[in-house]
Amino acid sequence: MILTQKRQLILLFGIFLMTGTALAQQENNSNIGMDSVIVDAPFEMPPITIPDFSAAPRLPITDFGAQPGDKESTTRAIDEAIAQAHAAGGGIVVIPAGEWLTGKIHLKSNVNLHVEEHAVLNFSEDPQDYLPPVHTTWEGMEAYNYSPLIYAFECHNVAITGKGKLHARLDVWRDWYDRPEPHMAALARLYHMAAKGVPVEERQMVGNQAHLRPQFIQFNRCENVLMTDVSISSSPFWVIHPYLSKNVVIRGVNVQAHGHNNDGVDIEMSQNVLVENSTFDQGDDAIAIKSGRNQDAWRLNTPSKNIVVRNSLIRNGHQLLAIGSELSGGVENVLIENCQLDKEIDDVMHLLFIKTNERRGGYVDNIHMRNITAGELRYGVLGIETDVLYQWRDLVPTYERRLTPIRNVHLENIRTGSVDYISQIKGNAEQPVQSVSLIDVEVDSVRGERFTNSNVDHFSFTKNE
């Protein structure tokens, strides 16, 4: 084929532009360095890659017109600063000391949202500020719903840092904690759409009083994520939600949220995750590990894997670590160690609770918990249940029955106050729980039977001499 002179010029100009863009991107990306975090675990744990913004330019939102107490100017300024940092190949968007009111924040690749000490970023209670709907999730099912308050979608090299505070105003969200008939109908509608494979973009869940509350912070399909030092108070729903993400470090955060479904961290279908040196004061589980619900998770086929939680303090929460019930993608290689529960609290149900049901499928494998101290527990050290359905039992049918293999659960060096039982395992007769070991687990007293286990093979309880 012979090119005309004009077409040759157009082609050469296009190559020039592409080359210039690539070089510019390569130059701009030098703003961002990369660190590697090595984690010791009883399984093969790859190094976790996280971004280093120490050489990146700082972009105070006041330079973009942010005004304390002015939601519109602050929201716009944050958006513009994020866009400029992203376009430059990396930057730090700085929230200075003071009180700032904002709507949603959508992060972009190579951006660090930095909340300075004595800064408070207040998130609006108006649901309209979290529209248009975005591709997100509700309890393991994908949908288009209200944007999380802070949302990163398909980003790489993102961070939220600083010793300031993120706060969610709950004036409206608190009213949405109830589950009236329109809300339950919306849940059933989403469940049926997910089970039937309706495309996610057609699962529009805003309106008709569906009231599916958004997560506070969601990293959705992201890679190389860092959160350090920030304090978070109150939340419409789950607080920190890494979803389908890789290489996530959450370090030194302080979370206090006692609303409905206020888990501290929900790690879902994510891999290579470290949570450390943090404090959790929750109205629900301190740490939850999930991997999607039923057909949606079978479609995405991504386990939660290589997860370490360590050196943290739990001031309150339902469980120290909950796995499930949305675990249909599988959960494997989990270590939680060197954590303390405030001994003054007595509302913690279990240290480790694994829950599933006949609709979930998936699997749980290679779970380790060690070096934990706690006070009195409402129930026990370990709970495993294979028939947990809550309100879903009668709300929707079982489309496909899949049981969950649970195996290789190991607890060691545990100290607690009074408990109802040390372990209660309710396995499925068709799929018994396999290989559970408790080594050097000591409790002050047992209010009932020490072990109430059924349908479990190879259970051992050993005391170190």
N, C-alpha and C positions, 0 to 999 in steps of 0.2 A: 504494500500500500504506500503510495507517494503522498506526503503531506504538503499542502500548499504553504507558501511562506507565511501567510497570516495565521494558519493553524499551528505552524511550528512556533511562532512567536507566542501565541496563547499558551501552548504547552510549556514552553520554557519559562514563561512568567508564572504559571501555576507551580512548576517545580521550585522556582525561586521563592515563592510565597510559602510553600510547604516547608522548605528547608529553613527559611527564616523563622517560621513559627516553631519548628522543632528546636532550633538553637535557642530561641528566646525562652521556650519552656524549660530547656535544660539549664539555662542560666538562672531563670527564676527559681527553679526547684532547689538551687543551692541555698536558698533561705532556710530550708528544712534539713536538719540532720536526722540520723536514725540511731537509736540505742537498741541494745539487745539485753533482755532480762533473762537470766538463767535461773530456773526454778528446780529445786531438788524434790523429787516425788517418787513414790514406789511404783512408778510406771514411766514409760518413755515420754518425757515432756519436752517438746521442741522449744528452743529459745523463742521468747516472745519479742517481736519487733514493735517498738513504739517510737513516735516522733519526738524530735528534740527541736524546740523552737527558740533556743537560747540566742541564735544569731538572726532571728526573724525581726522585721520592723514592728514597732508598736503603733497601734492605731486607736487612740482614745476616742470613745464615741462622742465626746464633747466637740471634737474637731469636725464632726458631721452634723452638729446641730442638736444633740440630745439635751433635753431640759428636765431637771428633776420634777417628778410629778406629772409630766406631760407625756401621756402614753403614745400619742401619735408621733411626736418628734423623736422620742427614744426608740420606738420600734423601727422607724424609718432610718435613724442613724445607725442602729445595729445592723440592719440589712445592708446599708451602703458600705459600712466598714467591712463586713464579711465579704461582700462582692469585690471590694478593692484588694483585700488580703488574698483572696483566691486568684484574682487576675494577676497579681504580682508574683504568684508562685509560692506564696506563704506569708503569713502575718499573724500578729497577736492583736485581737480585738479587745481593748481594755475597757472594763466597766470601772470607773473611778469610785473613790469613796463617796458615800451619799446614798440616798434612796431613789431608786429609778423604777418607774412603772412601764411595763412593756406588754406587748402581745406575744405571739409565737416567735421563736427564733429557729431559723433553718440554717444549719451549718453547711459549709462546703469543704471540699478537700483542701488540705494544707492550711487549715484555720484553727487557731487556738482562741477560745473564748476565755478570757482571763478576768476573774472577778476579784478586784483588789480587796485587801483587808479593810474593814469598815464600809464596804459597799454592800448594799442590799438590792437585789434585782427582784422586784415584785411582779408576778405574772397575773395578768388580768383574769377576773372571774367570768368574763363575758364569753360564752361559747362561740359567738360570732367572730371573735378574734382568732379562732383556730380553724377557720375556713379559708379557702376551699378544702374539701376532704383530701386526704393523702392516703397513699398505699401503706397501711399499717396492719395491726392485728387486734383481735379481742380474744383473750384466753385461748390462744393456740389456733385461731382461725383467721385467715387473711381477709381484709376488707378495706374499703375506703371509708374512713371515719375522720372525726376531728383530729387535727394534727396534734401530736405530742407537743408539750410546751416547748421543749427543745428537741429538735428532730434532725437527724443526719441520715440521708438516704444515698446509698451507693457512694459513700465517701471513703477516701483513704487519708491517713495522717490527720486526724482530728483530735482536739483536746479540749477539756474543760478544766481550768486550773484556778488557783488563787485561794486566799483565805477569807473571801467574802461569803455571802449567803444568797442562796436561791430560795425564794419563798412563793408558794402558790396560794393565792387567795381562794377561799373555798365557799364564798357566799352562795354561788349557784351549784357548784359541784356537790356540796354537802346535801343539797335537796335531791340530788340524783342518786344518792346511796340506796334509797329504797328501790324495790323491784316490783312496781305495779304491773298490771296486765300488759300495757303496751310495750314495756321493756322486755318482759318475758316472751311476748310474741315476736319481738325483734330478734332475740336470741335464737328462738326456734327457727325463724326464717333464715338467719345466717347459717345455722347448723345444717339445714336442708340444702342450702346453696353449696356449701362446702362439700357435703357428702355426694352431691350430684355433679360436682366438677364445674359449676358455673364459673366463668372467668372472673378473676378477682375484680377487674374494673367494673363489672356489673353488680358487684355486691356493695351497693351504696347504702350506708347505714346511718346517715344523718337525716333527721326529721322524724315525723310521726311519733315523737316522744320515745324514740328508741333509747336515748340517753346512755349510750355507750361511752363512758368517761375515757379521756385520753391518758396515756402514760405521761409522767413528768418528763423523763429523758429517754429517748429511744435512739439507739444506733442500729439502723436497719440496713443490713447488707454492707457493712463497713469493714475496713481493714486498717489495722494499726491505730488503736484508740487508746487515749490516755485520759484518766480523770484523777486529779490530785487535790487534796486539801479542802475542797469546798464543803460548806455546810448546806444541807437541804432540809427545809421544813415544810410540812404539809404536802399533800399530793392528791390530785383527783383519783388516781388509780395506782398501778405499780410505779415505783419511784425510778429506778435505774434499770433499763431493759436493753441489754445487748441481744440483738436478734439477727440470726444468720450472719454473724460477724466473726472475724478472726483477729487474733492478737489484740487482746483487751487487757489493760491494767487499770484497776481501780484502787487507789492508794490514799490512805489518810483522809477519807471522807467521813463526814458526820451527818447521819441521816436521822431525822425525827419526824415521823408521820404516823398518826393514829386514826386516819380515816378508814373507810371501807376498802378492802383489798390492797392495803398499803404495804406490800412486801418491800423490803429494802432493795435487794438486787434480784432481778429475774433473769437468769442466764438461759437463753432459749436458742436451740440449734446453733450454738456458737462454740468455737474451739480455740484452745490456747488462751485461757483466761486466768488472771491472777487478781484476787481481792485480798488486800492486806492492810493491817494497821488502821482499821476503820472502826467506827462506833455506830451501832444500829439500835434505834429505839422505835419499835414498829407496832402498828396495830394488827399486823398479820405476820407472815414468816420473815425472819431476818434475811436469810438467803434461800432462794428457790431456784431449782434447776429444772428446766422444762425442755421439751423438744417437739412442740406442736401437737395438734389434736387430730386423731383419726385420719380421714382421707387426705386432708390438706398436708399433713406431715408425711404420709406415705408418698404423696406426690413430690414433695420437696426433698425427702430422703436425705436428711442431714442430721446426724446425731449431735448432741452436746457432748463434748469430749475434751479431755485434758484441761481440767479445771482445778485450781488450788485456791482455797480460802484459808488464811492464816493470821495469827497475831491480832485478833480483833475482839472487841468488847460488845456484848449484847446487853443492853439495858432493859429491853422488853421485846416480846415477839411470841408468836404461836409456836414456832419451831426454830431451833438453831439452823437446821438444814432440812428443807423439804424437797423431795424429788417427786415430780408429777403434780397433779394427775395427768397433765398434758405431757406425755413422754413418748408419743407414737413414733418419733424419729430415732429414739434410743438415747440412752445416757451411759457413758462409760468413762473410766479413768477420772475419778474425783477424789480429792484429798481435802479434808478440813482438819486443821490442826492448830494447837496452841491458842485456843480461844477461851474466853471467860464469859460466863453469864453472871450478871449482877445477882448476888446471893440474897438481896432484899426482895426480889420479885418472886412471885409464886404462881404466875399465870402461864409460864412456858409449858407447852404440852409434851413435847419430845425434844431430845437432842437431834435425833435423826428419824424422819418419818418418810417412808416410801409409799406412795399411793397410786393405784391404777384401777382399771376395771376391764370388763370383757370387750369393750369397744376399742381399746387403745392400741393393742399390739405393741410394737416397739420392744425394748429390752432395757434392763438395768444390769450393769456388770462392772465389777472392780471399783467398789466404793470403800473408801478408807476414812475413818474418823479417829483421831488420837489426841491425847494430851488436852482434855477438856475438863474444866471445873464449873460447877453450877450449884445453885441452892436447891430448894424443893421444886419438884416437877409435878405438874397436874396429873400427868399420866405416867410416862416412863422414859427410859433411856432410848430404847429402840422400838419403833412401831412400823410394821409392814402390813398393808391392807390391799387386797386385790378386788374389792367390790365397793369402791368409793365412787358414787355418782351424784351425790348431793341433789340439787333441784332438777338435774337432767334426767333422773331415773324415770319420771312420769311425763316429763315435758316433751321428749322426742324419742323415737324408736331406735333400735340397734339396726343399722344398715348392714354391717358386716361384723361378725364376731371374730376377734383376734385376741388371744391371751398374751400376757407379758412375761417372758422369762426373766426372773430375778435371781442373780447369782453373785457370789463372791462379795459379801458385805462383811467388813472387818472393823471392829471397834477395839481400841486399846488405850489403857491408862485414862480411865474416866472416873471422875469423882463428883457425886451429887449428894444433895440432901434427901429428904423423904420422897418416895415414889409409890405409885400404885403397883407397878410391876417393873422388872428390869427389861424384859422384852415381851412384846406381844406380836406374834407373827400369824397373820390370817392368810395363808397361801391358798391357791386354787388347787383342788384335788386333782385336776387334769394336768396342772403345770406347777408342781410344788416348787417352793423357793429352795435354792441350792446353795449350800456352803456359806453358812453364817458363823462367824467366830467373835466371841467377846473375851478379851484378855485383860485381866487386871481392871475389872470394872467394879467399883465400890460405891455403895449407897448407904446413907445413914440408917435408913429403915425402909421396909416394904409394907405398904398398907394392905396388900392383898397377896395373891400368889406371885412368886418371883418370876416364873415363866409361864405364859399362856400361849403356847405355840401350837399351830396346827398346819399340816401339809407343808412341812419343811424337812429337807434331807440334809444330813451332815451339819447339824447345829452343835457348837461347842462353847462351853463357858469355862474359862481357865483363870485361876487366881495365881499371880506370881507370889512365890514364897520369899 
